[in-house]
Amino acid sequence: MRNRRLAGALGVCLAFGLWVLFAQSSNAQVFFPAEEPEPAPAVTPEDVRAALEELLASGDSEPPEPLTTDDPEIEPRALEILLAPLTRAEINIEIDAWFARVQEAVAELSVAEFELFELSAAEEAAAAEAREAAEAESSDETTEDEAEAEVSPEREALIERVTELREVRTAEGDRLKIVLDAFEAKGGTPEATAEYRTYLAEVGGVRVDTQDARTMLLTLTEWAKAEDGGQRLVRNLATVLGAGVGGIVIGWLASITLNFGLKRTALSSKLLRHFVRRWIVFAAGLVGFLVGLSWIGTNMTPILAGLGAAGFILAFALQNTISNFASGLLILFQRPFDAGDEIEAAGISGEVESVSLFSTYLSTDENRKVIVPNNMIWDDVIVNSTGAETRRLSIEVEVDATEHGLEDAEELLMQIMSDHPDVLYDPAPDLKLRGVTTESLTFVCWPWVKTAERDRIRWDLVARFGRGLKVNKTVTKAGGDDGE
């Protein structure tokens, strides 16, 4: 019994010791609290002053240098390549650098133009004095004309200098436009670049002194011969016109190909093919013209925005026209009629000549040309008299009952219709007796014919009925089914 108690006490002591070891190894602080951490050193005014000085010193560091202005005559394509990896913030630095170069070029040009203005004014004053002196001395007119035609070498040299500086200004402005386009392509807003573009538009162009004809003529001549002057204008015009003509040619080829493909399908009509052939050429020419403008460096954002705004305004101002446009498209694609069909719609009957985006052009039996808005036709019941290849005629014949019996009249009428070479056998012609009196037998004859030949066959049958029988009256009905 005693040994058993001693063993139990030893077991309890061993378990307690193991639990204490486990608690220490697990960083348990229930029985063994950790030591207090050392307090953080207090921040002194000297430390704050030192931190502020360091911050101010870092603000005095030099701003980042531009990366694309090292070569002032860099090619536009090379400049675009250099701008490609830059971020929007880095491109903003390039904008400031190139804008400074443009301002410098504009300033040099302005100084040269001012010197030219002063020199021209001085020479004009000298020429005026010379003319007055010549008049006082009664000099001949030849000397006066030569004095007026004289342009000093100094003025010619200065005009050439102005032309060269104008080329430099234009080249610097073109490079700045490339940087501005890259900035907007990286997410920059047009509002952020509007001031730069406005400046370029204001300082660009050629300023000519119109009061001095000789200087003006010489300036325009030098500008026309300059690489970035008249030659550049000719190149730009040729590019835009070439792109527009190229677009028209491509559209014409595409319209021919598409028209050929549409002819081989049953999903198109003559009206749709005519519409596609005409409007693809127009649309391709417009796209080519806009592409040409973009090739010469024109900023397309204002143009496209202007077209969008104009379209938005016109959509409200021309609601009826837009409705006609939508109806025209539905007519072209739903194909209720085609060119050459005879229709009746909007109270007008006639043959369809063409369908535009807004109107349908009809020709009546009296050869009157009628233009009907598409919206009126689409919203009305459309009766297409020539929509099918075959047509049933309706001819009412009143036979003299004193000359022909009922069976004899029926046989003769059927024989005349069956013997006609243009009356179809399938469906076969038919007739019905409509009325009987002591004087006449009234029949309604229904021959089937080709739609394109219906009028000629109708009047031919009327003549044959008159020759083959004693007929009191014959009535034809264009509807075909009337009187059934």
C-alpha positions as CSV (number, residue, x, y, z in Angstrom):
1,M,0.0,0.0,0.0
2,R,2.8,2.4,0.9
3,N,4.8,1.6,-2.3
4,R,1.7,2.2,-4.3
5,R,1.2,5.7,-2.8
6,L,4.9,6.5,-3.4
7,A,4.6,5.4,-7.1
8,G,1.6,7.6,-7.5
9,A,3.3,10.7,-6.1
10,L,6.3,10.1,-8.3
11,G,4.0,9.9,-11.4
12,V,2.3,13.2,-10.5
13,C,5.7,14.9,-10.0
14,L,6.9,13.6,-13.4
15,A,3.8,14.8,-15.2
16,F,4.0,18.2,-13.7
17,G,7.7,18.5,-14.6
18,L,6.9,17.5,-18.2
19,W,4.1,20.1,-18.4
20,V,6.4,22.9,-17.1
21,L,9.0,22.0,-19.8
22,F,6.4,22.1,-22.5
23,A,5.1,25.5,-21.3
24,Q,8.6,27.0,-21.4
25,S,9.4,25.6,-24.8
26,S,6.1,27.1,-26.1
27,N,7.0,30.6,-24.7
28,A,4.1,30.3,-22.2
29,Q,4.2,33.3,-19.9
30,V,1.6,32.3,-17.4
31,F,4.0,31.2,-14.8
32,F,7.1,32.8,-16.3
33,P,6.3,36.3,-17.5
34,A,8.7,37.9,-20.1
35,E,10.9,40.8,-19.3
36,E,9.7,44.4,-20.0
37,P,10.8,45.7,-23.5
38,E,13.2,48.6,-23.5
39,P,11.5,52.0,-24.0
40,A,12.0,53.6,-27.5
41,P,14.3,56.6,-27.4
42,A,12.5,60.0,-27.5
43,V,12.5,62.1,-30.7
44,T,14.4,65.3,-30.2
45,P,14.0,68.6,-32.1
46,E,17.4,68.1,-33.6
47,D,16.2,64.8,-35.2
48,V,13.1,66.5,-36.7
49,R,15.3,69.4,-38.1
50,A,17.7,66.9,-39.6
51,A,14.8,65.0,-41.3
52,L,13.3,68.2,-42.8
53,E,16.7,69.3,-44.1
54,E,17.2,65.9,-45.8
55,L,13.7,66.2,-47.3
56,L,14.4,69.7,-48.7
57,A,17.7,68.5,-50.0
58,S,16.1,65.7,-51.9
59,G,13.6,68.3,-53.5
60,D,16.5,70.3,-54.8
61,S,17.7,67.4,-57.0
62,E,17.7,68.0,-60.7
63,P,14.6,67.0,-62.7
64,P,14.8,64.1,-65.1
65,E,16.3,65.1,-68.5
66,P,14.4,64.6,-71.8
67,L,15.4,61.6,-73.8
68,T,14.4,62.5,-77.4
69,T,15.8,66.0,-77.9
70,D,19.5,65.0,-78.2
71,D,19.2,65.0,-82.0
72,P,17.2,68.1,-83.0
73,E,16.9,66.8,-86.6
74,I,15.6,63.3,-85.6
75,E,13.3,61.7,-88.2
76,P,9.6,61.5,-87.3
77,R,9.6,57.7,-87.4
78,A,12.6,57.4,-85.2
79,L,11.0,59.8,-82.7
80,E,7.9,57.6,-82.6
81,I,10.1,54.6,-81.9
82,L,11.8,56.4,-79.0
83,L,8.5,57.5,-77.5
84,A,7.0,54.0,-77.6
85,P,8.5,52.6,-74.3
86,L,8.0,55.9,-72.4
87,T,5.2,56.3,-69.8
88,R,2.7,59.2,-69.9
89,A,4.6,61.0,-67.2
90,E,7.9,60.6,-69.1
91,I,6.3,61.8,-72.3
92,N,5.1,64.9,-70.5
93,I,8.7,65.8,-69.9
94,E,9.4,65.3,-73.6
95,I,6.5,67.7,-74.4
96,D,8.0,70.5,-72.3
97,A,11.4,70.0,-73.9
98,W,10.1,70.0,-77.5
99,F,7.8,72.9,-76.7
100,A,10.8,74.9,-75.5
101,R,12.6,74.1,-78.8
102,V,9.5,75.3,-80.8
103,Q,9.4,78.6,-78.8
104,E,13.1,79.1,-79.5
105,A,12.5,78.6,-83.2
106,V,9.5,80.9,-83.2
107,A,11.5,83.6,-81.4
108,E,14.4,83.4,-83.9
109,L,11.9,83.6,-86.8
110,S,10.1,86.6,-85.2
111,V,13.4,88.4,-84.9
112,A,14.3,87.8,-88.5
113,E,10.8,88.8,-89.7
114,F,11.1,92.0,-87.7
115,E,14.5,92.8,-89.3
116,L,13.0,92.1,-92.7
117,F,10.1,94.5,-91.9
118,E,12.5,97.2,-90.8
119,L,14.8,96.7,-93.8
120,S,11.8,96.8,-96.2
121,A,10.4,100.0,-94.6
122,A,13.9,101.6,-94.8
123,E,14.3,100.7,-98.5
124,E,10.8,101.9,-99.3
125,A,11.5,105.2,-97.7
126,A,14.7,105.5,-99.6
127,A,13.0,104.6,-102.8
128,A,10.3,107.2,-102.1
129,E,13.0,109.9,-101.6
130,A,14.7,108.8,-104.8
131,R,11.5,109.1,-106.7
132,E,10.9,112.6,-105.3
133,A,14.4,113.6,-106.2
134,A,14.0,112.2,-109.7
135,E,10.8,114.1,-110.2
136,A,12.4,117.2,-109.0
137,E,15.3,116.8,-111.5
138,S,12.8,115.8,-114.3
139,S,14.4,112.3,-114.7
140,D,13.0,109.9,-117.3
141,E,10.3,107.2,-116.5
142,T,12.7,104.4,-117.3
143,T,14.9,105.3,-114.3
144,E,11.9,105.5,-112.1
145,D,10.6,102.1,-113.1
146,E,14.0,100.5,-112.5
147,A,14.2,102.1,-109.1
148,E,10.8,100.6,-108.2
149,A,11.8,97.2,-109.5
150,E,15.1,97.1,-107.5
151,V,15.4,94.7,-104.6
152,S,18.5,94.9,-102.5
153,P,20.7,91.8,-102.0
154,E,20.4,92.4,-98.2
155,R,16.6,92.0,-98.4
156,E,16.9,88.8,-100.6
157,A,19.4,87.3,-98.1
158,L,17.1,88.1,-95.2
159,I,14.1,86.6,-97.0
160,E,16.1,83.4,-97.6
161,R,17.0,83.5,-93.9
162,V,13.3,83.9,-92.9
163,T,12.4,81.0,-95.2
164,E,15.1,78.7,-93.6
165,L,13.9,79.6,-90.1
166,R,10.3,79.0,-91.1
167,E,11.4,75.5,-92.2
168,V,13.1,74.9,-88.8
169,R,9.9,76.1,-87.0
170,T,7.7,73.8,-89.1
171,A,10.0,70.8,-88.4
172,E,10.1,71.5,-84.7
173,G,6.3,71.9,-84.6
174,D,5.8,68.6,-86.5
175,R,8.0,66.8,-83.9
176,L,6.0,68.4,-81.0
177,K,2.8,67.1,-82.7
178,I,4.2,63.6,-82.7
179,V,5.0,63.8,-79.0
180,L,1.5,65.2,-78.3
181,D,-0.1,62.3,-80.2
182,A,2.0,59.8,-78.2
183,F,0.9,61.5,-75.0
184,E,-2.8,61.1,-75.9
185,A,-2.2,57.5,-77.1
186,K,-0.9,56.7,-73.6
187,G,-4.0,58.0,-71.9
188,G,-3.5,61.7,-71.9
189,T,-6.6,63.9,-72.4
190,P,-7.0,66.2,-75.3
191,E,-7.6,69.0,-72.8
192,A,-4.1,68.6,-71.5
193,T,-2.6,69.1,-75.0
194,A,-5.1,71.7,-76.3
195,E,-2.9,74.7,-75.2
196,Y,0.1,73.3,-77.1
197,R,-1.9,72.6,-80.3
198,T,-3.5,76.1,-80.1
199,Y,0.0,77.6,-79.9
200,L,1.2,75.6,-82.9
201,A,-1.8,76.7,-84.9
202,E,-1.3,80.3,-84.0
203,V,2.4,80.5,-84.8
204,G,2.2,78.3,-87.9
205,G,1.8,79.4,-91.5
206,V,3.4,82.1,-93.5
207,R,3.1,85.8,-92.6
208,V,3.4,88.1,-95.7
209,D,3.6,91.8,-95.8
210,T,0.9,92.6,-98.3
211,Q,1.8,96.3,-98.4
212,D,5.1,95.6,-100.1
213,A,4.3,93.7,-103.4
214,R,8.0,93.0,-104.2
215,T,8.7,91.5,-100.8
216,M,5.4,89.6,-100.8
217,L,6.2,88.1,-104.2
218,L,9.7,87.2,-103.3
219,T,8.6,85.7,-100.0
220,L,6.0,83.5,-101.7
221,T,8.5,82.4,-104.3
222,E,11.0,81.3,-101.7
223,W,8.2,79.6,-99.7
224,A,7.1,77.7,-102.8
225,K,10.6,76.5,-103.5
226,A,11.2,75.5,-99.8
227,E,11.2,71.8,-98.9
228,D,8.8,72.4,-96.0
229,G,6.8,75.0,-97.8
230,G,5.3,74.8,-101.2
231,Q,6.8,71.4,-101.9
232,R,5.4,70.0,-98.7
233,L,2.0,71.4,-99.6
234,V,2.1,69.8,-103.0
235,R,3.1,66.5,-101.4
236,N,0.3,66.7,-98.9
237,L,-2.3,67.5,-101.5
238,A,-1.0,64.7,-103.7
239,T,-1.2,62.3,-100.7
240,V,-4.7,63.2,-99.8
241,L,-6.0,63.1,-103.4
242,G,-4.1,59.9,-104.1
243,A,-5.6,58.3,-101.0
244,G,-9.1,59.4,-102.0
245,V,-8.7,58.2,-105.6
246,G,-7.2,54.9,-104.3
247,G,-10.2,54.5,-102.0
248,I,-12.6,55.1,-104.9
249,V,-10.7,52.5,-107.1
250,I,-10.7,50.0,-104.3
251,G,-14.4,50.6,-103.6
252,W,-15.2,50.2,-107.3
253,L,-13.3,46.9,-107.5
254,A,-15.0,45.7,-104.3
255,S,-18.5,46.8,-105.6
256,I,-17.9,44.8,-108.8
257,T,-16.8,41.7,-106.9
258,L,-19.7,42.0,-104.4
259,N,-22.2,42.6,-107.2
260,F,-21.0,39.5,-109.0
261,G,-21.4,37.5,-105.8
262,L,-24.8,38.9,-105.1
263,K,-26.0,38.0,-108.6
264,R,-25.2,34.3,-107.9
265,T,-27.4,34.3,-104.8
266,A,-31.2,34.4,-104.5
267,L,-30.9,36.7,-101.5
268,S,-30.4,40.0,-103.4
269,S,-32.3,42.2,-105.7
270,K,-31.4,44.6,-108.5
271,L,-32.2,47.5,-106.2
272,L,-29.8,46.1,-103.5
273,R,-27.1,45.5,-106.0
274,H,-27.4,49.0,-107.4
275,F,-27.4,50.5,-103.9
276,V,-24.3,48.5,-102.9
277,R,-22.5,49.4,-106.1
278,R,-23.1,53.1,-105.7
279,W,-22.5,53.5,-101.9
280,I,-19.5,51.3,-101.5
281,V,-17.6,53.5,-103.9
282,F,-18.7,56.6,-102.1
283,A,-17.8,55.2,-98.6
284,A,-14.4,53.9,-99.8
285,G,-13.6,57.3,-101.3
286,L,-14.5,59.0,-98.0
287,V,-12.4,56.5,-96.0
288,G,-9.5,57.0,-98.4
289,F,-9.7,60.8,-98.0
290,L,-9.7,60.5,-94.2
291,V,-6.8,58.1,-94.3
292,G,-4.9,60.6,-96.5
293,L,-5.5,63.3,-93.9
294,S,-4.1,61.1,-91.2
295,W,-1.0,60.3,-93.3
296,I,-0.1,63.9,-93.6
297,G,-0.2,64.3,-89.8
298,T,-3.7,65.8,-89.4
299,N,-5.1,65.4,-86.0
300,M,-8.2,63.3,-86.7
301,T,-9.7,63.6,-83.2
302,P,-11.4,67.0,-83.8
303,I,-12.6,65.9,-87.2
304,L,-14.2,62.7,-85.9
305,A,-15.6,64.5,-83.0
306,G,-17.1,67.1,-85.3
307,L,-18.6,64.4,-87.5
308,G,-20.1,62.7,-84.5
309,A,-21.6,66.0,-83.2
310,A,-22.9,66.9,-86.6
311,G,-24.5,63.4,-86.9
312,F,-26.1,63.8,-83.5
313,I,-27.6,67.2,-84.4
314,L,-28.8,66.0,-87.8
315,A,-30.5,63.0,-86.2
316,F,-32.8,65.3,-84.3
317,A,-33.2,67.9,-87.0
318,L,-34.0,65.3,-89.8
319,Q,-36.1,62.8,-88.0
320,N,-38.4,62.2,-91.0
321,T,-35.3,61.8,-93.2
322,I,-33.9,59.2,-90.8
323,S,-37.2,57.4,-90.9
324,N,-37.1,57.4,-94.7
325,F,-33.5,56.1,-94.5
326,A,-34.5,53.2,-92.2
327,S,-37.5,52.4,-94.5
328,G,-35.2,52.4,-97.5
329,L,-32.9,49.9,-95.9
330,L,-35.9,47.7,-95.0
331,I,-37.1,47.8,-98.6
332,L,-33.7,46.9,-99.9
333,F,-33.2,43.9,-97.6
334,Q,-36.8,42.7,-97.3
335,R,-37.2,43.0,-101.1
336,P,-41.0,43.5,-101.4
337,F,-40.3,44.6,-104.9
338,D,-37.5,45.0,-107.4
339,A,-36.5,47.3,-110.2
340,G,-38.9,46.9,-113.1
341,D,-41.8,45.6,-110.9
342,E,-45.2,47.3,-111.2
343,I,-46.4,48.2,-107.7
344,E,-49.2,50.1,-106.0
345,A,-48.4,51.8,-102.8
346,A,-49.1,55.1,-101.0
347,G,-51.9,55.7,-103.6
348,I,-49.4,55.6,-106.5
349,S,-49.2,52.9,-109.2
350,G,-46.2,52.6,-111.5
351,E,-43.1,50.7,-112.5
352,V,-40.1,50.9,-110.0
353,E,-37.1,52.5,-111.5
354,S,-34.8,52.8,-108.5
355,V,-34.7,53.1,-104.7
356,S,-32.3,55.5,-102.9
357,L,-31.7,55.8,-99.2
358,F,-34.7,58.2,-98.9
359,S,-37.0,57.8,-101.8
360,T,-38.5,55.4,-104.3
361,Y,-38.6,56.5,-108.0
362,L,-41.6,55.2,-110.0
363,S,-42.7,55.6,-113.6
364,T,-46.4,55.6,-114.4
365,D,-48.2,54.3,-117.5
366,E,-48.3,57.9,-118.8
367,N,-44.5,58.0,-118.4
368,R,-44.7,60.4,-115.4
369,K,-41.9,60.2,-112.9
370,V,-43.1,60.0,-109.3
371,I,-40.8,60.3,-106.3
372,V,-42.3,58.7,-103.2
373,P,-40.7,58.9,-99.7
374,N,-39.7,55.4,-98.5
375,N,-41.5,55.9,-95.2
376,M,-44.9,56.3,-97.0
377,I,-44.3,53.2,-99.1
378,W,-43.2,51.0,-96.2
379,D,-46.1,52.1,-93.9
380,D,-48.7,51.4,-96.6
381,V,-50.0,48.2,-98.2
382,I,-47.7,47.2,-101.1
383,V,-49.3,45.5,-104.1
384,N,-46.7,44.0,-106.4
385,S,-48.3,43.1,-109.7
386,T,-45.2,41.6,-111.2
387,G,-43.6,39.9,-108.2
388,A,-44.2,36.4,-109.7
389,E,-43.1,34.9,-113.0
390,T,-46.6,33.9,-114.1
391,R,-49.8,35.9,-114.0
392,R,-53.5,34.9,-114.4
393,L,-55.5,37.3,-116.6
394,S,-59.1,38.0,-116.0
395,I,-61.1,38.7,-119.2
396,E,-64.9,39.0,-119.0
397,V,-66.6,38.2,-122.3
398,E,-70.3,38.8,-123.1
399,V,-71.3,36.5,-126.0
400,D,-74.4,37.0,-128.1
401,A,-76.9,34.3,-127.0
402,T,-78.8,34.5,-130.3
403,E,-75.7,33.3,-132.2
404,H,-74.1,30.9,-129.8
405,G,-75.4,28.3,-127.4
406,L,-73.9,27.8,-124.0
407,E,-71.9,24.7,-124.8
408,D,-70.8,26.2,-128.2
409,A,-69.6,29.4,-126.5
410,E,-67.7,27.6,-123.8
411,E,-66.0,25.3,-126.4
412,L,-65.0,28.2,-128.6
413,L,-63.6,30.3,-125.7
414,M,-61.6,27.4,-124.4
415,Q,-60.3,26.6,-127.9
416,I,-59.2,30.1,-128.5
417,M,-57.2,30.3,-125.1
418,S,-55.7,26.8,-125.6
419,D,-54.6,27.6,-129.2
420,H,-52.8,30.7,-128.2
421,P,-49.0,30.0,-128.3
422,D,-48.2,32.2,-125.3
423,V,-51.0,30.9,-123.0
424,L,-49.5,28.4,-120.5
425,Y,-50.7,24.8,-120.3
426,D,-49.7,24.5,-116.7
427,P,-51.7,26.0,-115.0
428,A,-54.3,25.4,-117.7
429,P,-56.7,28.1,-118.7
430,D,-60.2,28.1,-117.3
431,L,-63.5,29.9,-117.6
432,K,-66.7,30.3,-115.6
433,L,-70.2,31.3,-116.6
434,R,-71.1,34.5,-114.7
435,G,-74.5,35.4,-116.0
436,V,-77.2,34.4,-118.5
437,T,-79.9,36.6,-120.2
438,T,-82.1,36.1,-123.3
439,E,-79.6,38.3,-125.2
440,S,-76.1,37.3,-123.9
441,L,-74.0,34.8,-122.1
442,T,-71.4,36.3,-119.8
443,F,-68.1,34.3,-119.2
444,V,-65.0,35.1,-117.1
445,C,-61.9,33.6,-118.8
446,W,-58.7,33.0,-116.8
447,P,-55.7,32.2,-118.9
448,W,-52.2,31.9,-117.3
449,V,-49.4,33.8,-119.0
450,K,-45.8,35.0,-118.4
451,T,-45.9,38.2,-116.3
452,A,-43.7,40.0,-118.7
453,E,-46.0,39.3,-121.7
454,R,-49.3,39.9,-119.9
455,D,-50.4,43.1,-121.6
456,R,-49.6,41.9,-125.1
457,I,-51.4,38.6,-124.6
458,R,-54.4,40.2,-123.0
459,W,-55.2,42.4,-126.0
460,D,-54.4,39.6,-128.4
461,L,-56.9,37.3,-126.7
462,V,-59.6,40.1,-126.8
463,A,-59.0,40.4,-130.5
464,R,-59.3,36.6,-131.1
465,F,-62.4,36.4,-129.0
466,G,-64.0,39.1,-131.2
467,R,-63.0,37.3,-134.4
468,G,-64.0,33.8,-133.3
469,L,-67.4,34.6,-131.7
470,K,-70.2,37.1,-131.8
471,V,-69.2,39.2,-128.8
472,N,-71.3,42.0,-127.4
473,K,-68.8,43.3,-124.9
474,T,-65.4,42.3,-123.5
475,V,-63.9,43.6,-120.3
476,T,-60.4,42.9,-119.0
477,K,-59.4,43.4,-115.4
478,A,-55.8,44.0,-114.5
479,G,-56.1,42.5,-111.1
480,G,-56.4,39.0,-112.5
481,D,-58.6,37.7,-109.7
482,D,-61.4,40.2,-109.8
483,G,-64.8,38.8,-110.5
484,E,-64.0,35.3,-109.4
